[in-house]
Amino acid sequence: MKLKKKPVKPLPHAVATQVITLISTSFGLVAALAWNEAIKEYVEVFIKPYFAKSSGVISLFIYAIAITAIAVLVTIQATRILERINSKKV
């Protein structure tokens, strides 16, 4: 007895879009974690030696301030790019 193969229905557009968004976000998170480790190591090797031995908190604040500044700059630039793209669509 042979089974009839049912045609495979394509995924709805919304589901495909969501999967692509999740995959992109996942890669973004992995990249952010990689940068996190790289910057932490940079602070450990190049900044921490200039402070007293018990300056772990100071190093963490320098790291947090640096990351915040970078995040703000990248967000501002990304917003400008999106505004240019959206203004060209109209």
SEFIZA-3560 file (N, C-alpha, C; in Angstrom, 3 decimals):
REM SEFIZA-3560
<numar><xx>0.825</xx><yy>-1.168</yy><zz>0.000</zz><atom>N</atom></numar>
<numar><xx>0.000</xx><yy>0.000</yy><zz>0.000</zz><atom>CA</atom></numar>
<numar><xx>0.878</xx><yy>1.244</yy><zz>0.000</zz><atom>C</atom></numar>
<numar><xx>0.675</xx><yy>2.085</yy><zz>-0.989</zz><atom>N</atom></numar>
<numar><xx>1.463</xx><yy>3.304</yy><zz>-1.097</zz><atom>CA</atom></numar>
<numar><xx>0.714</xx><yy>4.456</yy><zz>-0.454</zz><atom>C</atom></numar>
<numar><xx>1.482</xx><yy>5.248</yy><zz>0.271</zz><atom>N</atom></numar>
<numar><xx>0.904</xx><yy>6.443</yy><zz>0.884</zz><atom>CA</atom></numar>
<numar><xx>1.002</xx><yy>7.599</yy><zz>-0.095</zz><atom>C</atom></numar>
<numar><xx>-0.043</xx><yy>8.367</yy><zz>-0.151</zz><atom>N</atom></numar>
<numar><xx>-0.020</xx><yy>9.549</yy><zz>-1.006</zz><atom>CA</atom></numar>
<numar><xx>0.735</xx><yy>10.657</yy><zz>-0.294</zz><atom>C</atom></numar>
<numar><xx>1.612</xx><yy>11.285</yy><zz>-1.045</zz><atom>N</atom></numar>
<numar><xx>2.333</xx><yy>12.416</yy><zz>-0.480</zz><atom>CA</atom></numar>
<numar><xx>1.488</xx><yy>13.664</yy><zz>-0.618</zz><atom>C</atom></numar>
<numar><xx>1.323</xx><yy>14.329</yy><zz>0.505</zz><atom>N</atom></numar>
<numar><xx>0.599</xx><yy>15.590</yy><zz>0.476</zz><atom>CA</atom></numar>
<numar><xx>1.578</xx><yy>16.692</yy><zz>0.081</zz><atom>C</atom></numar>
<numar><xx>1.109</xx><yy>17.653</yy><zz>-0.686</zz><atom>N</atom></numar>
<numar><xx>2.016</xx><yy>18.747</yy><zz>-1.048</zz><atom>CA</atom></numar>
<numar><xx>2.399</xx><yy>19.540</yy><zz>0.204</zz><atom>C</atom></numar>
<numar><xx>3.654</xx><yy>19.930</yy><zz>0.250</zz><atom>N</atom></numar>
<numar><xx>4.149</xx><yy>20.701</yy><zz>1.378</zz><atom>CA</atom></numar>
<numar><xx>3.715</xx><yy>22.145</yy><zz>1.186</zz><atom>C</atom></numar>
<numar><xx>3.017</xx><yy>22.665</yy><zz>2.189</zz><atom>N</atom></numar>
<numar><xx>2.565</xx><yy>24.046</yy><zz>2.111</zz><atom>CA</atom></numar>
<numar><xx>3.703</xx><yy>24.964</yy><zz>2.545</zz><atom>C</atom></numar>
<numar><xx>3.878</xx><yy>26.060</yy><zz>1.824</zz><atom>N</atom></numar>
<numar><xx>4.939</xx><yy>26.999</yy><zz>2.235</zz><atom>CA</atom></numar>
<numar><xx>4.570</xx><yy>27.674</yy><zz>3.558</zz><atom>C</atom></numar>
<numar><xx>5.588</xx><yy>28.041</yy><zz>4.288</zz><atom>N</atom></numar>
<numar><xx>5.351</xx><yy>28.739</yy><zz>5.557</zz><atom>CA</atom></numar>
<numar><xx>4.710</xx><yy>30.088</yy><zz>5.282</zz><atom>C</atom></numar>
<numar><xx>3.796</xx><yy>30.466</yy><zz>6.120</zz><atom>N</atom></numar>
<numar><xx>3.231</xx><yy>31.803</yy><zz>5.952</zz><atom>CA</atom></numar>
<numar><xx>4.322</xx><yy>32.876</yy><zz>6.069</zz><atom>C</atom></numar>
<numar><xx>4.094</xx><yy>33.959</yy><zz>5.387</zz><atom>N</atom></numar>
<numar><xx>5.080</xx><yy>35.045</yy><zz>5.341</zz><atom>CA</atom></numar>
<numar><xx>5.446</xx><yy>35.536</yy><zz>6.739</zz><atom>C</atom></numar>
<numar><xx>4.467</xx><yy>35.677</yy><zz>7.604</zz><atom>N</atom></numar>
<numar><xx>4.725</xx><yy>36.186</yy><zz>8.956</zz><atom>CA</atom></numar>
<numar><xx>5.643</xx><yy>35.256</yy><zz>9.750</zz><atom>C</atom></numar>
<numar><xx>5.441</xx><yy>33.956</yy><zz>9.599</zz><atom>N</atom></numar>
<numar><xx>6.274</xx><yy>32.993</yy><zz>10.327</zz><atom>CA</atom></numar>
<numar><xx>7.711</xx><yy>33.044</yy><zz>9.797</zz><atom>C</atom></numar>
<numar><xx>7.859</xx><yy>33.088</yy><zz>8.482</zz><atom>N</atom></numar>
<numar><xx>9.195</xx><yy>33.159</yy><zz>7.893</zz><atom>CA</atom></numar>
<numar><xx>9.905</xx><yy>34.440</yy><zz>8.322</zz><atom>C</atom></numar>
<numar><xx>9.171</xx><yy>35.549</yy><zz>8.332</zz><atom>N</atom></numar>
<numar><xx>9.756</xx><yy>36.817</yy><zz>8.758</zz><atom>CA</atom></numar>
<numar><xx>10.198</xx><yy>36.745</yy><zz>10.214</zz><atom>C</atom></numar>
<numar><xx>9.375</xx><yy>36.152</yy><zz>11.041</zz><atom>N</atom></numar>
<numar><xx>9.715</xx><yy>36.034</yy><zz>12.464</zz><atom>CA</atom></numar>
<numar><xx>10.940</xx><yy>35.159</yy><zz>12.673</zz><atom>C</atom></numar>
<numar><xx>11.033</xx><yy>34.065</yy><zz>11.948</zz><atom>N</atom></numar>
<numar><xx>12.192</xx><yy>33.163</yy><zz>12.079</zz><atom>CA</atom></numar>
<numar><xx>13.461</xx><yy>33.892</yy><zz>11.658</zz><atom>C</atom></numar>
<numar><xx>13.394</xx><yy>34.624</yy><zz>10.559</zz><atom>N</atom></numar>
<numar><xx>14.568</xx><yy>35.378</yy><zz>10.103</zz><atom>CA</atom></numar>
<numar><xx>14.963</xx><yy>36.427</yy><zz>11.139</zz><atom>C</atom></numar>
<numar><xx>13.973</xx><yy>37.084</yy><zz>11.713</zz><atom>N</atom></numar>
<numar><xx>14.250</xx><yy>38.083</yy><zz>12.754</zz><atom>CA</atom></numar>
<numar><xx>14.915</xx><yy>37.435</yy><zz>13.965</zz><atom>C</atom></numar>
<numar><xx>14.416</xx><yy>36.288</yy><zz>14.375</zz><atom>N</atom></numar>
<numar><xx>15.009</xx><yy>35.590</yy><zz>15.526</zz><atom>CA</atom></numar>
<numar><xx>16.438</xx><yy>35.145</yy><zz>15.242</zz><atom>C</atom></numar>
<numar><xx>16.679</xx><yy>34.650</yy><zz>14.047</zz><atom>N</atom></numar>
<numar><xx>18.035</xx><yy>34.221</yy><zz>13.681</zz><atom>CA</atom></numar>
<numar><xx>18.980</xx><yy>35.415</yy><zz>13.675</zz><atom>C</atom></numar>
<numar><xx>18.539</xx><yy>36.518</yy><zz>13.082</zz><atom>N</atom></numar>
<numar><xx>19.371</xx><yy>37.724</yy><zz>13.039</zz><atom>CA</atom></numar>
<numar><xx>19.659</xx><yy>38.234</yy><zz>14.449</zz><atom>C</atom></numar>
<numar><xx>18.651</xx><yy>38.236</yy><zz>15.285</zz><atom>N</atom></numar>
<numar><xx>18.829</xx><yy>38.682</yy><zz>16.661</zz><atom>CA</atom></numar>
<numar><xx>19.788</xx><yy>37.771</yy><zz>17.414</zz><atom>C</atom></numar>
<numar><xx>19.697</xx><yy>36.487</yy><zz>17.154</zz><atom>N</atom></numar>
<numar><xx>20.599</xx><yy>35.533</yy><zz>17.809</zz><atom>CA</atom></numar>
<numar><xx>22.049</xx><yy>35.788</yy><zz>17.427</zz><atom>C</atom></numar>
<numar><xx>22.287</xx><yy>36.017</yy><zz>16.141</zz><atom>N</atom></numar>
<numar><xx>23.652</xx><yy>36.325</yy><zz>15.711</zz><atom>CA</atom></numar>
<numar><xx>24.122</xx><yy>37.656</yy><zz>16.295</zz><atom>C</atom></numar>
<numar><xx>23.216</xx><yy>38.609</yy><zz>16.418</zz><atom>N</atom></numar>
<numar><xx>23.562</xx><yy>39.882</yy><zz>17.055</zz><atom>CA</atom></numar>
<numar><xx>23.963</xx><yy>39.693</yy><zz>18.500</zz><atom>C</atom></numar>
<numar><xx>23.239</xx><yy>38.835</yy><zz>19.203</zz><atom>N</atom></numar>
<numar><xx>23.569</xx><yy>38.548</yy><zz>20.599</zz><atom>CA</atom></numar>
<numar><xx>24.933</xx><yy>37.873</yy><zz>20.711</zz><atom>C</atom></numar>
<numar><xx>25.209</xx><yy>36.938</yy><zz>19.833</zz><atom>N</atom></numar>
<numar><xx>26.508</xx><yy>36.252</yy><zz>19.854</zz><atom>CA</atom></numar>
<numar><xx>27.637</xx><yy>37.253</yy><zz>19.589</zz><atom>C</atom></numar>
<numar><xx>27.423</xx><yy>38.142</yy><zz>18.624</zz><atom>N</atom></numar>
<numar><xx>28.427</xx><yy>39.162</yy><zz>18.330</zz><atom>CA</atom></numar>
<numar><xx>28.625</xx><yy>40.089</yy><zz>19.528</zz><atom>C</atom></numar>
<numar><xx>27.520</xx><yy>40.478</yy><zz>20.179</zz><atom>N</atom></numar>
<numar><xx>27.612</xx><yy>41.346</yy><zz>21.355</zz><atom>CA</atom></numar>
<numar><xx>28.378</xx><yy>40.656</yy><zz>22.481</zz><atom>C</atom></numar>
<numar><xx>28.130</xx><yy>39.374</yy><zz>22.680</zz><atom>N</atom></numar>
<numar><xx>28.855</xx><yy>38.642</yy><zz>23.721</zz><atom>CA</atom></numar>
<numar><xx>30.339</xx><yy>38.528</yy><zz>23.393</zz><atom>C</atom></numar>
<numar><xx>30.658</xx><yy>38.355</yy><zz>22.125</zz><atom>N</atom></numar>
<numar><xx>32.067</xx><yy>38.293</yy><zz>21.722</zz><atom>CA</atom></numar>
<numar><xx>32.752</xx><yy>39.636</yy><zz>21.986</zz><atom>C</atom></numar>
<numar><xx>32.091</xx><yy>40.733</yy><zz>21.616</zz><atom>N</atom></numar>
<numar><xx>32.641</xx><yy>42.062</yy><zz>21.887</zz><atom>CA</atom></numar>
<numar><xx>32.745</xx><yy>42.300</yy><zz>23.385</zz><atom>C</atom></numar>
<numar><xx>31.781</xx><yy>41.821</yy><zz>24.137</zz><atom>N</atom></numar>
<numar><xx>31.812</xx><yy>41.957</yy><zz>25.586</zz><atom>CA</atom></numar>
<numar><xx>33.089</xx><yy>41.335</yy><zz>26.149</zz><atom>C</atom></numar>
<numar><xx>33.381</xx><yy>40.134</yy><zz>25.726</zz><atom>N</atom></numar>
<numar><xx>34.588</xx><yy>39.450</yy><zz>26.210</zz><atom>CA</atom></numar>
<numar><xx>35.856</xx><yy>40.177</yy><zz>25.773</zz><atom>C</atom></numar>
<numar><xx>35.873</xx><yy>40.639</yy><zz>24.526</zz><atom>N</atom></numar>
<numar><xx>37.060</xx><yy>41.339</yy><zz>24.015</zz><atom>CA</atom></numar>
<numar><xx>37.310</xx><yy>42.631</yy><zz>24.791</zz><atom>C</atom></numar>
<numar><xx>36.261</xx><yy>43.385</yy><zz>25.047</zz><atom>N</atom></numar>
<numar><xx>36.422</xx><yy>44.648</yy><zz>25.759</zz><atom>CA</atom></numar>
<numar><xx>36.787</xx><yy>44.404</yy><zz>27.222</zz><atom>C</atom></numar>
<numar><xx>36.199</xx><yy>43.386</yy><zz>27.830</zz><atom>N</atom></numar>
<numar><xx>36.560</xx><yy>43.056</yy><zz>29.210</zz><atom>CA</atom></numar>
<numar><xx>38.040</xx><yy>42.703</yy><zz>29.309</zz><atom>C</atom></numar>
<numar><xx>38.522</xx><yy>41.949</yy><zz>28.350</zz><atom>N</atom></numar>
<numar><xx>39.943</xx><yy>41.574</yy><zz>28.348</zz><atom>CA</atom></numar>
<numar><xx>40.826</xx><yy>42.804</yy><zz>28.141</zz><atom>C</atom></numar>
<numar><xx>40.395</xx><yy>43.710</yy><zz>27.257</zz><atom>N</atom></numar>
<numar><xx>41.130</xx><yy>44.949</yy><zz>27.026</zz><atom>CA</atom></numar>
<numar><xx>41.234</xx><yy>45.759</yy><zz>28.319</zz><atom>C</atom></numar>
<numar><xx>40.123</xx><yy>45.894</yy><zz>29.023</zz><atom>N</atom></numar>
<numar><xx>40.127</xx><yy>46.627</yy><zz>30.293</zz><atom>CA</atom></numar>
<numar><xx>41.052</xx><yy>45.934</yy><zz>31.289</zz><atom>C</atom></numar>
<numar><xx>40.987</xx><yy>44.624</yy><zz>31.330</zz><atom>N</atom></numar>
<numar><xx>41.816</xx><yy>43.850</yy><zz>32.261</zz><atom>CA</atom></numar>
<numar><xx>43.307</xx><yy>44.043</yy><zz>31.971</zz><atom>C</atom></numar>
<numar><xx>43.683</xx><yy>44.044</yy><zz>30.698</zz><atom>N</atom></numar>
<numar><xx>45.103</xx><yy>44.084</yy><zz>30.326</zz><atom>CA</atom></numar>
<numar><xx>45.649</xx><yy>45.509</yy><zz>30.285</zz><atom>C</atom></numar>
<numar><xx>44.889</xx><yy>46.446</yy><zz>29.721</zz><atom>N</atom></numar>
<numar><xx>45.449</xx><yy>47.763</yy><zz>29.458</zz><atom>CA</atom></numar>
<numar><xx>45.004</xx><yy>48.869</yy><zz>30.415</zz><atom>C</atom></numar>
<numar><xx>43.877</xx><yy>48.726</yy><zz>31.077</zz><atom>N</atom></numar>
<numar><xx>43.387</xx><yy>49.797</yy><zz>31.954</zz><atom>CA</atom></numar>
<numar><xx>43.593</xx><yy>49.464</yy><zz>33.427</zz><atom>C</atom></numar>
<numar><xx>43.264</xx><yy>48.253</yy><zz>33.820</zz><atom>N</atom></numar>
<numar><xx>43.340</xx><yy>47.864</yy><zz>35.225</zz><atom>CA</atom></numar>
<numar><xx>44.734</xx><yy>48.031</yy><zz>35.830</zz><atom>C</atom></numar>
<numar><xx>45.825</xx><yy>47.772</yy><zz>35.096</zz><atom>N</atom></numar>
<numar><xx>47.153</xx><yy>47.926</yy><zz>35.706</zz><atom>CA</atom></numar>
<numar><xx>47.465</xx><yy>49.354</yy><zz>36.161</zz><atom>C</atom></numar>
<numar><xx>46.773</xx><yy>50.348</yy><zz>35.639</zz><atom>N</atom></numar>
<numar><xx>47.045</xx><yy>51.728</yy><zz>36.018</zz><atom>CA</atom></numar>
<numar><xx>46.333</xx><yy>52.148</yy><zz>37.302</zz><atom>C</atom></numar>
<numar><xx>45.522</xx><yy>51.282</yy><zz>37.847</zz><atom>N</atom></numar>
<numar><xx>44.818</xx><yy>51.576</yy><zz>39.088</zz><atom>CA</atom></numar>
<numar><xx>45.327</xx><yy>50.641</yy><zz>40.180</zz><atom>C</atom></numar>
<numar><xx>44.952</xx><yy>50.933</yy><zz>41.418</zz><atom>N</atom></numar>
<numar><xx>45.374</xx><yy>50.094</yy><zz>42.540</zz><atom>CA</atom></numar>
<numar><xx>44.825</xx><yy>48.679</yy><zz>42.382</zz><atom>C</atom></numar>
<numar><xx>45.413</xx><yy>47.742</yy><zz>43.097</zz><atom>N</atom></numar>
<numar><xx>45.005</xx><yy>46.335</yy><zz>42.982</zz><atom>CA</atom></numar>
<numar><xx>43.533</xx><yy>46.122</yy><zz>43.306</zz><atom>C</atom></numar>
<numar><xx>42.984</xx><yy>46.893</yy><zz>44.210</zz><atom>N</atom></numar>
<numar><xx>41.591</xx><yy>46.700</yy><zz>44.607</zz><atom>CA</atom></numar>
<numar><xx>40.638</xx><yy>47.589</yy><zz>43.798</zz><atom>C</atom></numar>
<numar><xx>41.036</xx><yy>47.918</yy><zz>42.591</zz><atom>N</atom></numar>
<numar><xx>40.232</xx><yy>48.836</yy><zz>41.772</zz><atom>CA</atom></numar>
<numar><xx>39.337</xx><yy>48.099</yy><zz>40.790</zz><atom>C</atom></numar>
<numar><xx>38.898</xx><yy>46.911</yy><zz>41.144</zz><atom>N</atom></numar>
<numar><xx>38.026</xx><yy>46.146</yy><zz>40.258</zz><atom>CA</atom></numar>
<numar><xx>36.747</xx><yy>46.894</yy><zz>39.931</zz><atom>C</atom></numar>
<numar><xx>36.212</xx><yy>47.604</yy><zz>40.916</zz><atom>N</atom></numar>
<numar><xx>34.981</xx><yy>48.355</yy><zz>40.718</zz><atom>CA</atom></numar>
<numar><xx>35.223</xx><yy>49.505</yy><zz>39.737</zz><atom>C</atom></numar>
<numar><xx>36.343</xx><yy>50.185</yy><zz>39.875</zz><atom>N</atom></numar>
<numar><xx>36.659</xx><yy>51.288</yy><zz>38.964</zz><atom>CA</atom></numar>
<numar><xx>36.770</xx><yy>50.775</yy><zz>37.537</zz><atom>C</atom></numar>
<numar><xx>37.430</xx><yy>49.656</yy><zz>37.364</zz><atom>N</atom></numar>
<numar><xx>37.556</xx><yy>49.062</yy><zz>36.025</zz><atom>CA</atom></numar>
<numar><xx>36.192</xx><yy>48.714</yy><zz>35.446</zz><atom>C</atom></numar>
<numar><xx>35.312</xx><yy>48.176</yy><zz>36.282</zz><atom>N</atom></numar>
<numar><xx>33.968</xx><yy>47.828</yy><zz>35.808</zz><atom>CA</atom></numar>
<numar><xx>33.184</xx><yy>49.069</yy><zz>35.401</zz><atom>C</atom></numar>
<numar><xx>33.334</xx><yy>50.169</yy><zz>36.154</zz><atom>N</atom></numar>
<numar><xx>32.651</xx><yy>51.401</yy><zz>35.787</zz><atom>CA</atom></numar>
<numar><xx>33.211</xx><yy>51.979</yy><zz>34.481</zz><atom>C</atom></numar>
<numar><xx>34.517</xx><yy>51.922</yy><zz>34.313</zz><atom>N</atom></numar>
<numar><xx>35.116</xx><yy>52.383</yy><zz>33.057</zz><atom>CA</atom></numar>
<numar><xx>34.585</xx><yy>51.548</yy><zz>31.903</zz><atom>C</atom></numar>
<numar><xx>34.510</xx><yy>50.259</yy><zz>32.100</zz><atom>N</atom></numar>
<numar><xx>33.970</xx><yy>49.356</yy><zz>31.081</zz><atom>CA</atom></numar>
<numar><xx>32.509</xx><yy>49.691</yy><zz>30.767</zz><atom>C</atom></numar>
<numar><xx>31.696</xx><yy>49.884</yy><zz>31.810</zz><atom>N</atom></numar>
<numar><xx>30.275</xx><yy>50.188</yy><zz>31.617</zz><atom>CA</atom></numar>
<numar><xx>30.090</xx><yy>51.521</yy><zz>30.892</zz><atom>C</atom></numar>
<numar><xx>30.877</xx><yy>52.526</yy><zz>31.257</zz><atom>N</atom></numar>
<numar><xx>30.775</xx><yy>53.828</yy><zz>30.599</zz><atom>CA</atom></numar>
<numar><xx>31.189</xx><yy>53.718</yy><zz>29.134</zz><atom>C</atom></numar>
<numar><xx>32.263</xx><yy>52.995</yy><zz>28.871</zz><atom>N</atom></numar>
<numar><xx>32.724</xx><yy>52.831</yy><zz>27.486</zz><atom>CA</atom></numar>
<numar><xx>31.673</xx><yy>52.113</yy><zz>26.641</zz><atom>C</atom></numar>
<numar><xx>31.097</xx><yy>51.054</yy><zz>27.159</zz><atom>N</atom></numar>
<numar><xx>30.078</xx><yy>50.298</yy><zz>26.426</zz><atom>CA</atom></numar>
<numar><xx>28.839</xx><yy>51.151</yy><zz>26.191</zz><atom>C</atom></numar>
<numar><xx>28.444</xx><yy>51.917</yy><zz>27.201</zz><atom>N</atom></numar>
<numar><xx>27.278</xx><yy>52.780</yy><zz>27.055</zz><atom>CA</atom></numar>
<numar><xx>27.514</xx><yy>53.826</yy><zz>25.968</zz><atom>C</atom></numar>
<numar><xx>28.696</xx><yy>54.424</yy><zz>25.967</zz><atom>N</atom></numar>
<numar><xx>29.016</xx><yy>55.429</yy><zz>24.949</zz><atom>CA</atom></numar>
<numar><xx>28.996</xx><yy>54.814</yy><zz>23.555</zz><atom>C</atom></numar>
<numar><xx>29.572</xx><yy>53.644</yy><zz>23.410</zz><atom>N</atom></numar>
<numar><xx>29.582</xx><yy>52.972</yy><zz>22.108</zz><atom>CA</atom></numar>
<numar><xx>28.158</xx><yy>52.634</yy><zz>21.684</zz><atom>C</atom></numar>
<numar><xx>27.347</xx><yy>52.125</yy><zz>22.600</zz><atom>N</atom></numar>
<numar><xx>25.963</xx><yy>51.763</yy><zz>22.278</zz><atom>CA</atom></numar>
<numar><xx>25.166</xx><yy>52.988</yy><zz>21.835</zz><atom>C</atom></numar>
<numar><xx>25.362</xx><yy>54.112</yy><zz>22.508</zz><atom>N</atom></numar>
<numar><xx>24.650</xx><yy>55.336</yy><zz>22.139</zz><atom>CA</atom></numar>
<numar><xx>25.075</xx><yy>55.794</yy><zz>20.744</zz><atom>C</atom></numar>
<numar><xx>26.374</xx><yy>55.806</yy><zz>20.479</zz><atom>N</atom></numar>
<numar><xx>26.859</xx><yy>56.237</yy><zz>19.164</zz><atom>CA</atom></numar>
<numar><xx>26.350</xx><yy>55.337</yy><zz>18.040</zz><atom>C</atom></numar>
<numar><xx>26.393</xx><yy>54.037</yy><zz>18.266</zz><atom>N</atom></numar>
<numar><xx>25.921</xx><yy>53.097</yy><zz>17.238</zz><atom>CA</atom></numar>
<numar><xx>24.422</xx><yy>53.262</yy><zz>17.019</zz><atom>C</atom></numar>
<numar><xx>23.671</xx><yy>53.450</yy><zz>18.089</zz><atom>N</atom></numar>
<numar><xx>22.225</xx><yy>53.623</yy><zz>17.962</zz><atom>CA</atom></numar>
<numar><xx>21.896</xx><yy>54.902</yy><zz>17.201</zz><atom>C</atom></numar>
<numar><xx>22.598</xx><yy>55.986</yy><zz>17.503</zz><atom>N</atom></numar>
<numar><xx>22.365</xx><yy>57.247</yy><zz>16.791</zz><atom>CA</atom></numar>
<numar><xx>22.656</xx><yy>57.081</yy><zz>15.306</zz><atom>C</atom></numar>
<numar><xx>23.773</xx><yy>56.447</yy><zz>14.972</zz><atom>N</atom></numar>
<numar><xx>24.124</xx><yy>56.247</yy><zz>13.568</zz><atom>CA</atom></numar>
<numar><xx>23.122</xx><yy>55.340</yy><zz>12.866</zz><atom>C</atom></numar>
<numar><xx>22.701</xx><yy>54.276</yy><zz>13.527</zz><atom>N</atom></numar>
<numar><xx>21.728</xx><yy>53.356</yy><zz>12.929</zz><atom>CA</atom></numar>
<numar><xx>20.401</xx><yy>54.064</yy><zz>12.681</zz><atom>C</atom></numar>
<numar><xx>19.994</xx><yy>54.918</yy><zz>13.623</zz><atom>N</atom></numar>
<numar><xx>18.755</xx><yy>55.678</yy><zz>13.454</zz><atom>CA</atom></numar>
<numar><xx>18.855</xx><yy>56.620</yy><zz>12.267</zz><atom>C</atom></numar>
<numar><xx>19.984</xx><yy>57.283</yy><zz>12.102</zz><atom>N</atom></numar>
<numar><xx>20.186</xx><yy>58.180</yy><zz>10.952</zz><atom>CA</atom></numar>
<numar><xx>20.116</xx><yy>57.413</yy><zz>9.634</zz><atom>C</atom></numar>
<numar><xx>20.722</xx><yy>56.248</yy><zz>9.609</zz><atom>N</atom></numar>
<numar><xx>20.690</xx><yy>55.431</yy><zz>8.392</zz><atom>CA</atom></numar>
<numar><xx>19.263</xx><yy>55.015</yy><zz>8.073</zz><atom>C</atom></numar>
<numar><xx>18.523</xx><yy>54.573</yy><zz>9.089</zz><atom>N</atom></numar>
<numar><xx>17.123</xx><yy>54.186</yy><zz>8.872</zz><atom>CA</atom></numar>
<numar><xx>16.280</xx><yy>55.361</yy><zz>8.397</zz><atom>C</atom></numar>
<numar><xx>16.524</xx><yy>56.544</yy><zz>8.933</zz><atom>N</atom></numar>
<numar><xx>15.784</xx><yy>57.722</yy><zz>8.491</zz><atom>CA</atom></numar>
<numar><xx>16.069</xx><yy>58.026</yy><zz>7.025</zz><atom>C</atom></numar>
<numar><xx>17.328</xx><yy>57.900</yy><zz>6.614</zz><atom>N</atom></numar>
<numar><xx>17.676</xx><yy>58.120</yy><zz>5.195</zz><atom>CA</atom></numar>
<numar><xx>17.011</xx><yy>57.100</yy><zz>4.295</zz><atom>C</atom></numar>
<numar><xx>17.027</xx><yy>55.841</yy><zz>4.740</zz><atom>N</atom></numar>
<numar><xx>16.392</xx><yy>54.777</yy><zz>3.932</zz><atom>CA</atom></numar>
<numar><xx>14.905</xx><yy>55.023</yy><zz>3.831</zz><atom>C</atom></numar>
<numar><xx>14.264</xx><yy>55.350</yy><zz>4.941</zz><atom>N</atom></numar>
<numar><xx>12.817</xx><yy>55.569</yy><zz>4.927</zz><atom>CA</atom></numar>
<numar><xx>12.437</xx><yy>56.810</yy><zz>4.126</zz><atom>C</atom></numar>
<numar><xx>13.270</xx><yy>57.841</yy><zz>4.136</zz><atom>N</atom></numar>
<numar><xx>12.948</xx><yy>59.043</yy><zz>3.374</zz><atom>CA</atom></numar>
<numar><xx>13.075</xx><yy>58.805</yy><zz>1.868</zz><atom>C</atom></numar>
<numar><xx>13.896</xx><yy>57.876</yy><zz>1.462</zz><atom>N</atom></numar>
<numar><xx>14.057</xx><yy>57.559</yy><zz>0.038</zz><atom>CA</atom></numar>
<numar><xx>12.918</xx><yy>56.699</yy><zz>-0.485</zz><atom>C</atom></numar>
<numar><xx>12.250</xx><yy>55.958</yy><zz>0.415</zz><atom>N</atom></numar>
<numar><xx>11.131</xx><yy>55.100</yy><zz>-0.003</zz><atom>CA</atom></numar>
<numar><xx>9.910</xx><yy>55.906</yy><zz>-0.361</zz><atom>C</atom></numar>
<numar><xx>9.745</xx><yy>57.053</yy><zz>0.241</zz><atom>N</atom></numar>
<numar><xx>8.527</xx><yy>57.845</yy><zz>0.050</zz><atom>CA</atom></numar>
<numar><xx>8.491</xx><yy>58.494</yy><zz>-1.284</zz><atom>C</atom></numar>
//
